[in-house]
Amino acid sequence: MSVSILGAGAFGTSLAIAIARNGTPVTLWARDAGDMATRRENTRRLPSFPFPEGLTVTEDLTEGLADLVLLAVPMQQLRGFLAEHCDVLAGRTLIATCKGIDLTTHQGPAEIIAERCPTATPALLSGPSFAVDVAAGLPTALTIAAADPEPLQRRLNGGNLRLYRSTDLVGVETGGAMKNVIAIACGLAIGAGLGESARAALLTRGFAEMNRFAIWRGAEPDTLAGLSGFGDLALTSTSEKSRNYAFGLALGRGETPGSAGTVEGRATARAVSNAARDAGIEMPITDMVVAVIDGKLSITEASEMLLARPLKEE
């Protein structure tokens, strides 16, 4: 049974390579499919990883469209993408691989799929993973979340991809979104020279924020302790391969962050801060990230504000 992947960024391409390498036919949709089809490689987003047999690249979204579709489009573009293509995607299982909260509606990807394509089955693929690792065949453990995730788990598991299943769509999407925000905070701390101890504190207190926000959204408390929460947080907050961490790192050093790739945590931080404020939920690290990105606080001022917060029980 074939799989379709819509979106040929680095991560979408890496999943296409990994799944096709396991023997499953994959159709990868891309706006610039011609060059990739000729070169059999995504030289722009994921160079040096040749496409295996069984991976077809196309500019026609309907070509070979499978019943199982991975949506590898940026979070802030997901709503518009589904609005444009819902008729074609109706009735299929749609697995979002993006991680974030919509800036306008404060919805996660599973919620958006359910709203924009009500006849489709929403699902999520999340967890600690870098595109280069997935494409290189390095061991990667992910969470597949859906109302009935077991068939999806069996279908996509294999090779270097080890999938665990969950029915907690809210928890999985919230963990994947929030870890990007905390990764920016950790990058800011290291970039500004605040030290490893400061990063450890941000990781720990940031994880508490992730749980607080997730539970408010209706998540199961244990979900955030898994791959899509703590696992992804640990990876993206400690490696310069993470776009969100690298973005914070550059800001912390007083540099202008590079424009390559999507930094989902920027918009997600604003969306989470706004939603939490409306709900009366304290999110001091998230609020600090927004203030620093917007130039309203220096990193020194933000650090001093966090340190000066009222004393409390852990």
Solvent accessible surface area in square Angstrom, and as a share of the most:
residue,aa,sasa,rsa
1,M,163,0.73
2,S,40,0.26
3,V,0,0.00
4,S,1,0.01
5,I,0,0.00
6,L,3,0.01
7,G,9,0.08
8,A,18,0.14
9,G,28,0.27
10,A,12,0.09
11,F,45,0.19
12,G,2,0.02
13,T,0,0.00
14,S,0,0.00
15,L,1,0.00
16,A,0,0.00
17,I,4,0.02
18,A,0,0.00
19,I,6,0.03
20,A,5,0.04
21,R,104,0.38
22,N,62,0.32
23,G,63,0.60
24,T,26,0.15
25,P,69,0.44
26,V,3,0.02
27,T,19,0.11
28,L,0,0.00
29,W,20,0.07
30,A,3,0.02
31,R,178,0.65
32,D,69,0.36
33,A,4,0.03
34,G,43,0.41
35,D,69,0.36
36,M,7,0.03
37,A,44,0.34
38,T,113,0.66
39,R,148,0.54
40,R,82,0.30
41,E,36,0.16
42,N,4,0.02
43,T,56,0.33
44,R,173,0.63
45,R,99,0.36
46,L,5,0.03
47,P,69,0.43
48,S,88,0.57
49,F,43,0.18
50,P,94,0.59
51,F,15,0.06
52,P,30,0.19
53,E,164,0.73
54,G,44,0.42
55,L,4,0.02
56,T,66,0.38
57,V,14,0.08
58,T,9,0.05
59,E,102,0.46
60,D,74,0.38
61,L,15,0.08
62,T,75,0.44
63,E,84,0.38
64,G,52,0.50
65,L,26,0.13
66,A,8,0.07
67,D,72,0.37
68,L,1,0.01
69,V,0,0.00
70,L,0,0.00
71,L,0,0.00
72,A,17,0.13
73,V,13,0.07
74,P,39,0.24
75,M,0,0.00
76,Q,67,0.30
77,Q,111,0.49
78,L,0,0.00
79,R,48,0.17
80,G,47,0.45
81,F,13,0.05
82,L,0,0.00
83,A,53,0.41
84,E,122,0.55
85,H,30,0.13
86,C,26,0.15
87,D,136,0.70
88,V,52,0.30
89,L,0,0.00
90,A,48,0.37
91,G,58,0.56
92,R,64,0.23
93,T,27,0.16
94,L,0,0.00
95,I,0,0.00
96,A,1,0.01
97,T,9,0.06
98,C,16,0.10
99,K,29,0.12
100,G,0,0.00
101,I,0,0.00
102,D,8,0.04
103,L,74,0.37
104,T,120,0.70
105,T,53,0.31
106,H,56,0.25
107,Q,35,0.15
108,G,0,0.00
109,P,2,0.01
110,A,7,0.05
111,E,65,0.29
112,I,0,0.00
113,I,0,0.00
114,A,49,0.38
115,E,89,0.40
116,R,89,0.33
117,C,0,0.00
118,P,101,0.63
119,T,94,0.55
120,A,10,0.08
121,T,63,0.37
122,P,30,0.19
123,A,0,0.00
124,L,4,0.02
125,L,7,0.03
126,S,7,0.04
127,G,0,0.00
128,P,27,0.17
129,S,18,0.12
130,F,23,0.09
131,A,16,0.13
132,V,62,0.35
133,D,32,0.17
134,V,0,0.00
135,A,2,0.02
136,A,53,0.41
137,G,31,0.30
138,L,89,0.44
139,P,125,0.79
140,T,10,0.06
141,A,31,0.24
142,L,1,0.01
143,T,11,0.06
144,I,0,0.00
145,A,0,0.00
146,A,1,0.01
147,A,85,0.66
148,D,92,0.48
149,P,8,0.05
150,E,73,0.33
151,P,58,0.36
152,L,18,0.09
153,Q,27,0.12
154,R,160,0.58
155,R,58,0.21
156,L,6,0.03
157,N,63,0.32
158,G,20,0.20
159,G,70,0.68
160,N,20,0.10
161,L,5,0.03
162,R,137,0.50
163,L,4,0.02
164,Y,104,0.40
165,R,127,0.46
166,S,24,0.15
167,T,86,0.50
168,D,12,0.06
169,L,35,0.17
170,V,43,0.25
171,G,0,0.00
172,V,0,0.00
173,E,7,0.03
174,T,0,0.00
175,G,0,0.00
176,G,1,0.01
177,A,0,0.00
178,M,0,0.00
179,K,10,0.04
180,N,3,0.02
181,V,0,0.00
182,I,0,0.00
183,A,0,0.00
184,I,0,0.00
185,A,1,0.00
186,C,0,0.00
187,G,0,0.00
188,L,2,0.01
189,A,2,0.01
190,I,46,0.23
191,G,14,0.13
192,A,40,0.31
193,G,64,0.61
194,L,78,0.39
195,G,31,0.30
196,E,113,0.51
197,S,96,0.62
198,A,30,0.23
199,R,31,0.11
200,A,54,0.42
201,A,54,0.42
202,L,19,0.10
203,L,38,0.19
204,T,75,0.44
205,R,86,0.31
206,G,0,0.00
207,F,50,0.21
208,A,27,0.21
209,E,2,0.01
210,M,0,0.00
211,N,30,0.16
212,R,78,0.28
213,F,3,0.01
214,A,0,0.00
215,I,85,0.43
216,W,124,0.43
217,R,43,0.16
218,G,55,0.53
219,A,9,0.07
220,E,96,0.43
221,P,85,0.53
222,D,121,0.63
223,T,21,0.12
224,L,2,0.01
225,A,69,0.54
226,G,34,0.32
227,L,46,0.23
228,S,2,0.02
229,G,0,0.00
230,F,110,0.46
231,G,17,0.17
232,D,1,0.01
233,L,1,0.00
234,A,39,0.30
235,L,50,0.25
236,T,7,0.04
237,S,0,0.00
238,T,68,0.39
239,S,26,0.17
240,E,112,0.50
241,K,117,0.49
242,S,3,0.02
243,R,103,0.38
244,N,11,0.06
245,Y,8,0.03
246,A,36,0.28
247,F,13,0.05
248,G,0,0.00
249,L,6,0.03
250,A,13,0.10
251,L,48,0.24
252,G,12,0.12
253,R,130,0.47
254,G,70,0.67
255,E,89,0.40
256,T,126,0.74
257,P,31,0.20
258,G,67,0.65
259,S,115,0.74
260,A,90,0.70
261,G,25,0.24
262,T,56,0.33
263,V,27,0.15
264,E,23,0.10
265,G,0,0.00
266,R,105,0.38
267,A,18,0.14
268,T,0,0.00
269,A,0,0.00
270,R,71,0.26
271,A,0,0.00
272,V,0,0.00
273,S,9,0.06
274,N,50,0.25
275,A,7,0.05
276,A,2,0.01
277,R,156,0.57
278,D,116,0.60
279,A,42,0.33
280,G,70,0.67
281,I,26,0.13
282,E,103,0.46
283,M,3,0.01
284,P,26,0.17
285,I,6,0.03
286,T,0,0.00
287,D,65,0.34
288,M,17,0.08
289,V,0,0.00
290,V,24,0.14
291,A,17,0.13
292,V,18,0.10
293,I,29,0.15
294,D,59,0.30
295,G,64,0.61
296,K,154,0.65
297,L,42,0.21
298,S,54,0.35
299,I,28,0.14
300,T,86,0.50
301,E,80,0.36
302,A,2,0.01
303,S,28,0.18
304,E,101,0.45
305,M,113,0.50
306,L,45,0.22
307,L,150,0.75
308,A,82,0.63
309,R,74,0.27
310,P,111,0.70
311,L,180,0.90
312,K,126,0.54
313,E,158,0.71
314,E,171,0.77
